[in-house]
Amino acid sequence: MAEPGLTNVNRFHACGTLFLLHRNKLVLVLALIDRQPWDVQDARDGNAMVRSRPLRNAGPGDFQCGFAAAIKSVCAFTLVFATSCGGSLFKVKPPAALQPMPATAASANMGSISFRAAPILTDEESQELFESNLQLAGLLPVRVEITHNGGDPIELKRVRFGLTDAAGTKWKAISAKQAIARILKANDVFAYNPSSRKIFEEEFRAYELNLKTPLSHDEHRRQGFVIFLSPQKAPVSSPRGLVLTIEGLSQPATLNLN
């Protein structure tokens, strides 16, 4: 009979070593060489609680078995680690697969350049893109599209985005690196394959709006996400009256998002 809490978690033993796999990724390894078999009481989504109890008294051959177990454990760990290196912590949708900006998106025409923006307000939208609940982490991604309408390339390095809500409270724009740390914490991801985290970081950062290079008419259009952290870092819950401000160009602009 399946033990409670082991849904979607695969486990196996190698003579005293317990390996836990979640979504085909190594999330926790406990190497045990104490001559006492271990009994798994509970494990769930990267957070495993393991309790041991002796099932029998140690025998004279236990030391030899323990040494052999250590060798087998190293081999098993190497195999599992190698097979778990290919996946991300979360299944991130490629930016190229994004749907066009909704027709209802707020817009501002500033002559040679124009902006459109739409917030990601629901968990469903967040899960579809990043397979994680960004709102729970206190994050509000705003999708921004910049269009070059003609003329010389436009420098974007000085562009800064701000966000306020109906109460006039300011939300802080944060980097993709800071957002990733909050996502992992909010989703209780604390033990993982470093390779899987690296892949997730690369895939997530692909969504970050590039403001480092000028926008030319040949490129014409550029889009990405600007991520804001909620006041007091609280989970995001249907914020109203969101206003996006854009500064750093020849003139400022504001977009009423909802």
N, C-alpha and C positions, 0 to 999 in steps of 0.2 A: 504494500500500500504506500502511495506517495506520502511523504512527510509534509506537514503544513509549512507554507512559506517557501516551497521550492518550485513554484510556478515559473516557467521559462528559465530555470537555472539548471544546468547540467552539472553533475558532480561525479567524480570517481576517485578511488583510493589507489595508492601505490605503496602498499605495505607501510602504512602509518603516515602517508602524506595525503592531504585532502586538497583537491583542485576544484575551484568553482568557476564555471564559465557562464557568461550572460551575453546573449546575442552573438555567440561565437567569438567573444572576446574574453581574455583572461582578466578577471576583476579581483581575484583574491587567491593567494596561495599560502597555505599553512604547512610548513615542513615539520613533521613531528617524529622524533626518534626517542621515545621515552618508554618503549615496550608496553604501552597501554593503548589498546584500540580506542578510537574516539567515536562518539555517538553524536551525529548532527542533530541538533534540536530545532534550529531555525535558520533560514537563510532567505534573504530577500533583496532583489535588485541591487547588488553591489554592497550590501550591508549584511555580513554574515555573523551570526552569533553561534559559537561552537562550544559545546561542553563535553568534557571527557569523563569517563568512568571506567574503571578497570573491570574487564569481563572475566579475567582469570588471574591467577598468581603467575608471576614471572617464572619462566623455566630456564634451565641451564643453556638452552640453545637460543635464547632471546637476543643475546648480544650479537651473535653471528647474523641472526635474521635482521637485527636493527642496522648492521653495517651494510648488508646486502640491500636493505630497503633504501638506504641513503643513496647508493649508486643508482638504483632503479628510479628513485625520485628525481635525481638530476637529469636522467635521460628523458623521463616523462615530462618534466618541466620544460626542457629544451624544445621538445616536440610541440607541446601545447603553445609555448610562447611564439614559436616560429609560425604556427598556423593562425595565431591570433593577431599578427602584425598588419594584416591587410585591410582592416576595417576601421571606420571612424567611431568615436564614442556615440555619435548620433548620426542618423542618416539625413544629410543636408541636401536639399534639392539644388541642382545646379542653377546659377543665376540666369543662364541662357533659357531655362525652362519657365521663367517668370511670365505670367500673363501681362498683356499691355496695361499701362497705367489706367485705372478706371476713369471713365468720362467725367465722373463727378469730382475728380481730384481738384483741390484748390490750385489756383494758378496766379502768377504775377509776371507781366511783361515789362521788362526794363529796357526795351529798345534792342540793343545788340544781343541781349541774352534774356532768356525767360526761364521761370521755374514752375514746376508742378510738384505737389507733395500729397501724400496720403498716409495716415497712420495705420499701423497693424494693431488693432484694438482687441481682437479675440484670441482665445487660446487655440481655436480651430485653425486660424490663419497661421499662427506661430508654429503649431505642430506640423502643418503641411510643409512649411519651409525648412524648419530646423529640427523637427522631431523632439522638441523640448518646449516647456512652458516658460517663455520669456517674461510673461506678465507676473508669474509667481516670483520671479527673481527681481521684481520691481523695475523691469525694463520696458520701455516703449519704443519700438523701432518705427521710424518715420521714413517711408520710401520717398526719395527725392530724385526728380528728373530735371536735368539742366540742358537747355537747347541753345545752340549758337545760331543766331539769326542772320549773321553776316558781319563782314569786316575783319579786323585783325584778331589774332588769338587773344583770349581773355585769361589773365592770370587769376587763379583761384586760391592761392596760398593764404591770402588774408581773409577769405570768406569764413564767417562764423555764424553758426545757427543757434538760436535760442528758442525756448518753448515755455509758454505760460498757460495756466488753465483758467477756468472761469473765476476762481477765487483770487487770481492774480499771482498765484504761487509759481515760482520759477523752477523748472526742471533742468537738471544738469546734463549736458552732452558729455558722453564718456567714450573712450576708445574701445575698439573691438576686443583688445586684450583684457580690459577691465570687465567688459560684458561677459566674456567667456568665464572668467573666475566666478562671477555671480551666478551664471547658469549652472555650473558644476556644483556649487554650494547649495543652490535652491533645489536641485534634483538629486541631492544626496550622493553625488558621484565623488568618492574620495579615494578609491583604490582602483587603478586602471593601468593598462599598458601605455607607457609614455608615447609609443608610436601611434596609438589610436588617438591620443590627445593631440598630437602634432597634426594628424590628418584633419581632425575636427577644426583646429585653429585655422589651418589653411583654407578649408572649405568655408568657414564662417567669415573669415576676413575678405573672401572674394566678394562679399556683399557690401563691404564698407565703401562709402562714397569717396572716390579719389579726388582730393583737392590739391594734390602735390604737383600735378602737371597742368599746363595751360590747356584750355579747351579751344580748339580751332574749328573753322567752318567745315573743314574736311571731315573731322570726326563727327561734327554736327550735334550729336546727342550723347549724353552720359547720364548714368543713373546709379544709384546705390542707396544704402541705408545710413541714416544718422540715428544713433541710439541714445536715448535719454533715460536717466535714472530718476525715478519718482522721488518726491520729497519724503524725507525720513526713510528712504529706501524701502518703502512699504510696497506690497503687491499692488499691481495696477488693476483697478476695477472701474471700468466704464467712465473714464474722465471726460468731462464736458467742457465746452468752450476753449478748446485747444487752439492757440495761436502760435504759428511758427514765424520767427523773425530772422531776417537775413541781413547781415552787415558785412562790411569789408569791401564793397564795390563802390562805384561812383555815387550810388544812392541806396538807402536801405529799402527793404521791402517786408511786407507782412502778408501771411496767408492764413485765413481762417480755416482750420482743418475740419472742424465739426461744430 
